Amino acid sequence: MATMEEQYRGACTETGSEVNEDIARCLAESTEGVVDLRGKGSLRPLLKPCRVTDQDLPALVQVLGNNTSVTDLSLAYQPITDAGCTTLAQLVEKNTTIQKLSLRSNSFGPAGAEQLAAALQLNTSIKSLGLNGCIIERAGGMAVAATLQINSVLEELDLGNTSIDIPCLIALTTVLNANTTLTTLNIDRPLIKSTQEESIVHFAHCLRVNTGLKSLSLKKVVSPVMKPASFVVTRGERKTRTTRQINSEALAEVEMDQSNVVCPAGLPS
Protein backbone atom coordinates (compact mmCIF):
# COMPACT_ATOMS: atom_id res chain seq x y z
CA MET A 1 0.00 0.00 0.00
CA ALA A 2 1.29 3.47 -0.90
CA THR A 3 2.45 5.72 1.91
CA MET A 4 0.69 9.02 2.56
CA GLU A 5 3.62 10.83 1.00
CA GLU A 6 3.30 8.76 -2.16
CA GLN A 7 -0.46 9.26 -2.19
CA TYR A 8 0.06 13.01 -1.82
CA ARG A 9 2.50 13.17 -4.75
CA GLY A 10 0.02 11.21 -6.84
CA ALA A 11 -2.83 13.50 -5.80
CA CYS A 12 -0.78 16.54 -6.84
CA THR A 13 -0.43 15.03 -10.29
CA GLU A 14 -4.17 14.33 -10.49
CA THR A 15 -5.19 17.81 -9.32
CA GLY A 16 -2.52 19.61 -11.29
CA SER A 17 -1.00 21.03 -8.12
CA GLU A 18 2.66 21.67 -7.50
CA VAL A 19 4.14 19.31 -4.92
CA ASN A 20 4.76 21.10 -1.62
CA GLU A 21 7.89 19.41 -0.31
CA ASP A 22 7.16 20.59 3.24
CA ILE A 23 3.83 18.75 3.17
CA ALA A 24 5.45 15.68 1.63
CA ARG A 25 8.09 15.69 4.37
CA CYS A 26 5.53 16.05 7.18
CA LEU A 27 3.39 13.25 5.77
CA ALA A 28 6.45 11.02 5.56
CA GLU A 29 7.33 11.83 9.18
CA SER A 30 3.80 11.38 10.56
CA THR A 31 3.41 8.64 13.14
CA GLU A 32 0.70 7.16 15.35
CA GLY A 33 -2.13 8.85 13.52
CA VAL A 34 -0.76 12.38 13.96
CA VAL A 35 -0.23 14.67 10.97
CA ASP A 36 1.40 17.88 12.14
CA LEU A 37 1.38 20.57 9.45
CA ARG A 38 1.79 23.55 11.74
CA GLY A 39 3.31 26.65 10.23
CA LYS A 40 5.79 29.19 11.42
CA GLY A 41 4.68 30.69 14.72
CA SER A 42 4.28 27.45 16.62
CA LEU A 43 5.57 27.43 20.19
CA ARG A 44 7.61 24.31 19.42
CA PRO A 45 10.96 25.69 18.14
CA LEU A 46 12.31 22.23 17.32
CA LEU A 47 9.42 21.58 14.96
CA LYS A 48 10.40 22.39 11.40
CA PRO A 49 7.66 24.67 10.08
CA CYS A 50 5.48 23.72 7.14
CA ARG A 51 3.67 26.28 4.99
CA VAL A 52 0.26 25.25 3.64
CA THR A 53 -1.70 27.57 1.35
CA ASP A 54 -5.16 27.38 -0.21
CA GLN A 55 -3.57 26.01 -3.38
CA ASP A 56 -2.08 23.07 -1.46
CA LEU A 57 -5.37 21.92 0.02
CA PRO A 58 -7.08 20.05 -2.88
CA ALA A 59 -4.33 17.42 -3.07
CA LEU A 60 -3.99 17.19 0.71
CA VAL A 61 -7.73 16.80 1.22
CA GLN A 62 -7.84 14.13 -1.49
CA VAL A 63 -5.28 12.13 0.49
CA LEU A 64 -6.86 12.62 3.89
CA GLY A 65 -10.49 12.40 2.84
CA ASN A 66 -10.65 8.61 2.82
CA ASN A 67 -7.75 8.03 5.19
CA THR A 68 -8.65 5.86 8.18
CA SER A 69 -5.42 6.07 10.16
CA VAL A 70 -5.09 9.81 10.88
CA THR A 71 -6.82 10.89 14.10
CA ASP A 72 -5.00 14.16 14.86
CA LEU A 73 -4.51 16.87 12.22
CA SER A 74 -2.93 20.26 12.82
CA LEU A 75 -2.99 23.04 10.25
CA ALA A 76 -2.27 25.74 12.81
CA TYR A 77 -0.44 28.98 12.00
CA GLN A 78 -1.16 28.79 8.28
CA PRO A 79 -2.37 31.43 5.78
CA ILE A 80 -5.51 29.47 4.89
CA THR A 81 -8.28 31.88 3.82
CA ASP A 82 -12.04 31.67 3.37
CA ALA A 83 -11.45 30.15 -0.07
CA GLY A 84 -9.35 27.39 1.45
CA CYS A 85 -12.11 26.63 3.95
CA THR A 86 -14.30 25.53 1.05
CA THR A 87 -11.84 22.70 0.49
CA LEU A 88 -11.31 22.03 4.19
CA ALA A 89 -15.07 21.73 4.66
CA GLN A 90 -15.03 18.82 2.23
CA LEU A 91 -12.49 17.06 4.45
CA VAL A 92 -14.57 17.71 7.57
CA GLU A 93 -17.65 16.25 5.87
CA LYS A 94 -15.90 13.26 4.33
CA ASN A 95 -13.36 12.02 6.87
CA THR A 96 -14.66 9.75 9.64
CA THR A 97 -11.55 9.17 11.76
CA ILE A 98 -10.01 12.57 12.53
CA GLN A 99 -10.83 13.32 16.17
CA LYS A 100 -8.70 16.42 16.73
CA LEU A 101 -8.48 19.31 14.27
CA SER A 102 -6.42 22.42 14.99
CA LEU A 103 -6.83 25.46 12.74
CA ARG A 104 -5.36 27.90 15.22
CA SER A 105 -4.23 31.31 13.95
CA ASN A 106 -5.23 30.92 10.31
CA SER A 107 -6.24 33.75 7.98
CA PHE A 108 -9.88 32.87 7.35
CA GLY A 109 -12.72 34.91 8.77
CA PRO A 110 -16.49 34.69 9.26
CA ALA A 111 -17.22 33.18 5.83
CA GLY A 112 -14.67 30.41 6.30
CA ALA A 113 -15.95 29.66 9.79
CA GLU A 114 -19.50 29.39 8.46
CA GLN A 115 -18.40 26.79 5.91
CA LEU A 116 -16.55 24.76 8.52
CA ALA A 117 -19.46 24.99 10.94
CA ALA A 118 -21.88 23.71 8.30
CA ALA A 119 -19.56 20.79 7.53
CA LEU A 120 -19.20 20.04 11.23
CA GLN A 121 -22.93 19.45 11.45
CA LEU A 122 -22.39 16.37 9.26
CA ASN A 123 -19.17 15.20 10.90
CA THR A 124 -19.26 12.19 13.23
CA SER A 125 -15.68 11.99 14.49
CA ILE A 126 -14.15 15.36 15.43
CA LYS A 127 -14.11 15.71 19.21
CA SER A 128 -11.71 18.64 19.50
CA LEU A 129 -11.71 21.78 17.32
CA GLY A 130 -9.25 24.63 17.73
CA LEU A 131 -10.02 28.02 16.16
CA ASN A 132 -8.03 30.18 18.56
CA GLY A 133 -6.72 33.29 16.83
CA CYS A 134 -8.95 33.00 13.76
CA ILE A 135 -10.92 36.24 13.46
CA ILE A 136 -14.33 34.71 12.85
CA GLU A 137 -16.28 37.54 14.52
CA ARG A 138 -20.02 37.50 15.17
CA ALA A 139 -21.13 35.67 12.01
CA GLY A 140 -18.63 32.87 12.51
CA GLY A 141 -19.39 32.59 16.21
CA MET A 142 -23.11 32.37 15.55
CA ALA A 143 -22.51 29.64 12.98
CA VAL A 144 -20.49 27.62 15.48
CA ALA A 145 -23.19 28.07 18.13
CA ALA A 146 -25.82 26.83 15.67
CA THR A 147 -23.68 23.77 14.97
CA LEU A 148 -23.61 22.89 18.66
CA GLN A 149 -27.38 22.51 18.50
CA ILE A 150 -26.94 19.66 16.01
CA ASN A 151 -23.50 18.17 16.56
CA SER A 152 -23.41 15.61 19.37
CA VAL A 153 -19.75 14.59 19.02
CA LEU A 154 -17.68 17.69 19.74
CA GLU A 155 -16.24 17.73 23.26
CA GLU A 156 -13.59 20.46 23.17
CA LEU A 157 -13.96 23.83 21.47
CA ASP A 158 -11.41 26.66 21.48
CA LEU A 159 -12.84 30.04 20.40
CA GLY A 160 -10.32 32.19 22.24
CA ASN A 161 -9.15 35.39 20.54
CA THR A 162 -11.66 35.07 17.71
CA SER A 163 -13.33 38.50 18.10
CA ILE A 164 -16.70 37.01 19.02
CA ASP A 165 -18.96 39.42 20.88
CA ILE A 166 -21.80 39.44 23.40
CA PRO A 167 -24.52 38.10 21.04
CA CYS A 168 -22.22 35.14 20.30
CA LEU A 169 -21.59 34.51 23.98
CA ILE A 170 -25.30 34.62 24.72
CA ALA A 171 -25.99 32.26 21.80
CA LEU A 172 -23.39 29.83 23.13
CA THR A 173 -24.88 29.84 26.63
CA THR A 174 -28.36 29.31 25.19
CA VAL A 175 -27.18 26.29 23.22
CA LEU A 176 -25.25 24.91 26.19
CA ASN A 177 -28.40 24.86 28.26
CA ALA A 178 -29.32 21.77 26.24
CA ASN A 179 -25.96 20.50 24.94
CA THR A 180 -24.41 17.91 27.26
CA THR A 181 -21.61 16.71 24.96
CA LEU A 182 -19.26 19.70 25.11
CA THR A 183 -16.98 19.45 28.15
CA THR A 184 -14.32 22.09 27.46
CA LEU A 185 -14.92 25.60 26.13
CA ASN A 186 -12.39 28.42 25.71
CA ILE A 187 -13.74 31.86 24.81
CA ASP A 188 -10.85 34.01 26.04
CA ARG A 189 -10.69 37.68 25.07
CA PRO A 190 -14.17 38.25 23.65
CA LEU A 191 -15.17 41.67 22.36
CA ILE A 192 -17.37 43.29 24.97
CA LYS A 193 -18.32 46.89 24.24
CA SER A 194 -21.31 47.07 26.55
CA THR A 195 -21.14 48.60 30.02
CA GLN A 196 -23.33 45.76 31.27
CA GLU A 197 -22.29 42.21 32.08
CA GLU A 198 -24.85 40.25 30.11
CA SER A 199 -22.44 37.51 29.11
CA ILE A 200 -21.41 36.72 32.69
CA VAL A 201 -25.05 36.66 33.77
CA HIS A 202 -25.89 34.19 31.01
CA PHE A 203 -22.92 31.97 31.81
CA ALA A 204 -23.87 31.97 35.48
CA HIS A 205 -27.33 30.70 34.58
CA CYS A 206 -25.86 28.24 32.08
CA LEU A 207 -23.61 26.69 34.73
CA ARG A 208 -26.64 26.07 36.91
CA VAL A 209 -28.38 24.13 34.13
CA ASN A 210 -25.64 22.50 32.06
CA THR A 211 -24.37 19.16 33.39
CA GLY A 212 -21.72 18.38 30.79
CA LEU A 213 -19.38 21.39 30.77
CA LYS A 214 -16.34 20.76 32.95
CA SER A 215 -13.96 23.52 31.88
CA LEU A 216 -14.88 27.07 30.89
CA SER A 217 -12.29 29.77 30.23
CA LEU A 218 -13.30 33.40 29.77
CA LYS A 219 -9.97 35.09 30.41
CA LYS A 220 -8.85 38.61 29.59
CA VAL A 221 -12.35 40.02 29.46
CA VAL A 222 -12.28 43.75 28.82
CA SER A 223 -15.25 46.12 28.81
CA PRO A 224 -15.51 49.92 28.95
CA VAL A 225 -16.14 49.88 32.70
CA MET A 226 -13.73 47.31 34.07
CA LYS A 227 -10.09 46.37 34.13
CA PRO A 228 -8.92 43.22 32.30
CA ALA A 229 -10.33 40.26 34.19
CA SER A 230 -10.46 36.49 34.10
CA PHE A 231 -13.22 34.01 34.73
CA VAL A 232 -12.28 30.33 34.83
CA VAL A 233 -14.40 27.45 36.05
CA THR A 234 -13.36 23.82 36.14
CA ARG A 235 -15.99 21.37 37.28
CA GLY A 236 -15.55 17.72 38.01
CA GLU A 237 -13.34 18.62 40.94
CA ARG A 238 -15.51 21.76 41.13
CA LYS A 239 -12.65 24.21 41.02
CA THR A 240 -13.11 27.88 40.26
CA ARG A 241 -10.80 30.82 39.81
CA THR A 242 -11.97 34.39 39.37
CA THR A 243 -9.95 37.58 39.24
CA ARG A 244 -12.71 40.02 38.39
CA GLN A 245 -12.48 43.48 39.95
CA ILE A 246 -16.06 44.56 39.44
CA ASN A 247 -19.38 44.56 41.19
CA SER A 248 -21.24 41.66 39.66
CA GLU A 249 -24.31 39.80 40.83
CA ALA A 250 -23.53 37.26 38.14
CA LEU A 251 -20.19 36.40 39.70
CA ALA A 252 -21.83 36.05 43.09
CA GLU A 253 -24.33 33.61 41.59
CA VAL A 254 -21.56 31.48 40.13
CA GLU A 255 -19.60 31.46 43.38
CA MET A 256 -22.67 30.34 45.28
CA ASP A 257 -23.26 27.63 42.71
CA GLN A 258 -19.59 26.60 42.91
CA SER A 259 -19.57 26.81 46.71
CA ASN A 260 -16.65 24.44 47.29
CA VAL A 261 -13.96 26.51 45.57
CA VAL A 262 -10.60 25.06 46.49
CA CYS A 263 -7.89 26.30 44.09
CA PRO A 264 -7.29 27.85 40.69
CA ALA A 265 -7.69 25.86 37.54
CA GLY A 266 -7.70 26.67 33.84
CA LEU A 267 -7.77 25.41 30.30
CA PRO A 268 -4.71 24.22 28.38
CA SER A 269 -3.76 26.48 25.49
Secondary structure, DSSP 8 states (H G I E B T S, - for coil): ---HHHHHHHHHHHHT----HHHHHHHHH-BTTEEE---TT-S-TTS------GGGHHHHHHHHHT-SS--EEE--S----HHHHHHHHHHHHH-SS--EEE-TT-S--HHHHHHHHHHHTT-SS--EEE-TT---HHHHHHHHHHHHTT-SS--EEE-TTS--BHHHHHHHHHHHTT--S--EEE--S-B---SS-HHHHHHHHHHHH-SS--EEE--SEEETTEEEE-EEEETTTTEEEE---S--HHHHHHHHHT----S------
